[in-house]
């Protein structure tokens, strides 16, 4: 198992955060999390977020390349879902540093949502 200060692991997490670092991609990830575990087909994502299919395809590819979403083919449709394993790993990395080691943020403030 890699150490949490492993430069390759940190670079991977940075790439994941970069991939989510645009407003449309963050909206896509949130929408797919809301649709978990079934996910959504591309047309439904486009309709929900008002993103043109060509632009959406680019965003979904970027998220898929960074292991933030998974894709499966259903006939002529592509179904996307959040890769919750990767997201859990990323959140765990951030949580461990901010909330357990040095208590920069009280853990209860993270797990309790409004």
C-alpha positions in Angstrom: 0.0 0.0 0.0 1.4 3.4 -0.9 2.3 5.9 1.8 0.0 8.9 2.0 2.9 11.3 1.3 3.9 9.3 -1.8 4.6 11.8 -4.6 2.8 9.6 -7.2 -0.3 9.4 -5.0 -0.3 13.1 -4.3 0.1 13.8 -8.1 -2.9 11.4 -8.7 -5.1 13.3 -6.2 -4.0 16.6 -7.7 -5.0 15.4 -11.2 -8.4 14.3 -9.8 -9.0 17.7 -8.2 -7.9 19.4 -11.4 -10.4 17.3 -13.3 -13.2 18.5 -11.0 -11.9 22.0 -11.0 -14.3 23.4 -13.5 -17.9 24.3 -12.8 -19.4 21.9 -15.4 -17.4 18.9 -14.2 -18.2 19.5 -10.6 -21.8 19.7 -11.5 -21.6 16.4 -13.4 -19.9 14.7 -10.4 -22.6 16.0 -8.0 -25.4 14.9 -10.4 -23.9 11.4 -10.7 -23.5 11.1 -7.0 -27.2 12.1 -6.6 -28.1 9.3 -9.2 -25.9 6.7 -7.4 -25.7 3.8 -7.9 -27.6 3.6 -11.2 -26.0 6.7 -12.8 -27.4 8.4 -15.8 -27.2 8.1 -19.6 -25.5 10.9 -21.5 -28.8 12.4 -22.8 -30.2 12.7 -19.3 -27.0 14.3 -18.0 -27.1 16.8 -20.9 -30.8 17.6 -20.3 -30.4 18.0 -16.5 -27.4 20.3 -16.7 -28.1 22.0 -20.0 -24.7 21.1 -21.5 -24.4 20.4 -25.3 -23.5 16.7 -26.1 -20.2 17.6 -27.7 -19.1 19.6 -24.7 -20.4 17.1 -22.3 -18.5 14.3 -24.0 -15.3 16.2 -23.4 -16.1 16.7 -19.7 -17.1 13.1 -19.2 -13.9 11.9 -20.9 -11.8 14.0 -18.6 -13.6 12.7 -15.5 -13.3 9.1 -16.7 -9.6 9.5 -17.4 -9.1 10.6 -13.8 -11.2 7.6 -12.5 -13.9 9.9 -11.1 -16.7 8.4 -13.2 -17.3 5.0 -14.7 -19.0 4.3 -18.0 -20.9 1.2 -19.3 -22.6 0.7 -22.7 -26.3 -0.2 -22.8 -27.0 -0.8 -26.5 -26.5 2.5 -28.2 -26.4 4.5 -24.9 -23.5 5.2 -22.5 -24.4 5.2 -18.8 -22.1 7.1 -16.5 -21.9 6.7 -12.7 -19.7 8.2 -10.0 -16.7 6.1 -9.2 -17.3 6.2 -5.5 -14.2 4.2 -4.7 -11.9 6.8 -6.1 -13.9 9.6 -4.6 -13.8 7.9 -1.2 -10.0 7.5 -1.5 -9.6 11.2 -2.4 -11.9 12.4 0.4 -10.2 10.1 2.8 -6.8 11.6 1.9 -8.0 15.1 2.6 -10.0 14.1 5.7 -7.1 12.3 7.3 -4.9 15.4 7.1 -7.4 18.1 8.0 -9.5 16.3 10.5 -7.6 13.5 12.2 -4.0 14.3 12.4 -4.0 18.0 13.3 -7.7 18.7 13.8 -7.7 21.8 11.6 -11.4 21.1 11.1 -13.5 19.3 13.6 -14.6 16.0 12.1 -18.2 16.5 13.1 -18.3 19.6 10.9 -17.4 17.5 7.9 -19.7 14.5 8.4 -22.8 16.6 9.4 -24.3 18.3 6.5 -26.9 21.1 6.5 
